[in-house]
Amino acid sequence: MSPRTTVLRTATALALLGALACSSDPASGDNGGQAGMTGAMAGAAAVAGSSVGGSVAQPTAGSGGAPGAGTAGQASGGNSAGGSNSAGGSNSAGNGSGGSHAGAGGNAGNSSGGGSGGGSTDAKPSMGCKQPTTNTLNQWVESMVMTSGANRPYSVRLPTGYDSSRAYPVIVLLHGCGSGTNNVPMEKATGTDAILVRGTGSAADTCWDTSANGPDVAFFDAMVTDVKARFCADEHRFFAVGYSSGSWLVNQLTCLRADVLRGAASVTGGESASGKCGGPVARIFIHDTTDTTNQISGSIKARDRQLTQNSCDKAAMAMPVDPSPCTLYQGCAAGYPVEWCQTSGNAHGRQDSFAPTTFWNFFKSL
């Protein structure tokens, strides 16, 4: 049993009885105002909550944000551990006797001993499966993709031992401003079990254009289509990980491309989505209270929209889960958890010592 599952079960039991990270290589170019912040976080037997005020600048080139009031939620364990899919395309089956992570195929708050179901899905191999590749493994290999009438470069990192008959989860990395490689280093956590993809934003200062009809949403679509055609991808397990400007684009994509993304993760950033969104997307946020480049109220606004999109109980209180200081919300659609990791003292850092493993464990639970 993983520490993450143990904490969730502990939180579940307590709820029934009584009832965001380390900085590295900060990026420039994202605009935001100063936010005020109050919050409280207790131990495993307590609930957690936050309230954020303040205003932010109008976003430009994928930056900025809007104020938002934080809500907290309470989460209890999901369905049986025997019903989850492992990342990498395999699908475990059967029932179990204990509660597991809320994203592992069951609704948060279901009683222990329940069967698998809800969010778990079988792997869907893409058309690129069983296709030969000349890509060097465990290295970034660049190619071109046609989008919006022009060729744009993007890179794919196939894992060591890549097997063209195995449908792999795919993680699209969306960088912070200043460099197309300013990404959360997910390769430190995914090992041999995922295909990684990255491109470079088109906006000023190497940021992303987050507009709904802009070139970078179209670029994301083109990368996804090309990866499906050339490599063995699990079409049911496409994920996006953003940092800073890339997190703004992640938030737009969880609204516009809910039919493509199984889950998404972000470090800092803010809300860029507007208008009507698609269905649920499993979601984890990391944001630091001392970040003055992208103030935390922007991520809180994105989180609250995701809670609505995932049909979570916004009135309930969030329960602490592993790793600290993350909290998990209650009542979300089966297999579509929302996790909030509010840190302090890390400013606008990329949080490389915390984010990769935290995000990968979250994705693996789906």
Buried (B, 14 or more C-beta within 10 A) or exposed (E): EBEBBEBBBBBBBBBEEEEBBEBBBBBBBBBBBEBEBEBEBEEBBBBBBBBBEBEBEEBEBBBBBBBBEBBBBBBBBBBBBBBBBBBBBEBBEEBBEBBBBBBBBBBBBBEBEBBBBBBBBEBBBBEBBEEEBEBEEBEBEEEEBEBEEEEBEBBBBBBEEBBBEBBBBBBBBBBBBBBBBBBBBBBEBBEBBBBBBBBBBBBEBBBBBBBEEBBBBBBBBBBBBBBBEBBBBBBBBBBBBBBBBBBBBBBBBBBBBBEBBBBBBBBBBBBBBEEEBBEBBBBBBBBBBBBEBBBBBBBBBBBBBBBEBBBBBBEBBBBBBBBEBBBBBBBBBBBBBBBBBBBBEBBBBBBBBBBBBBBBBBBBBB
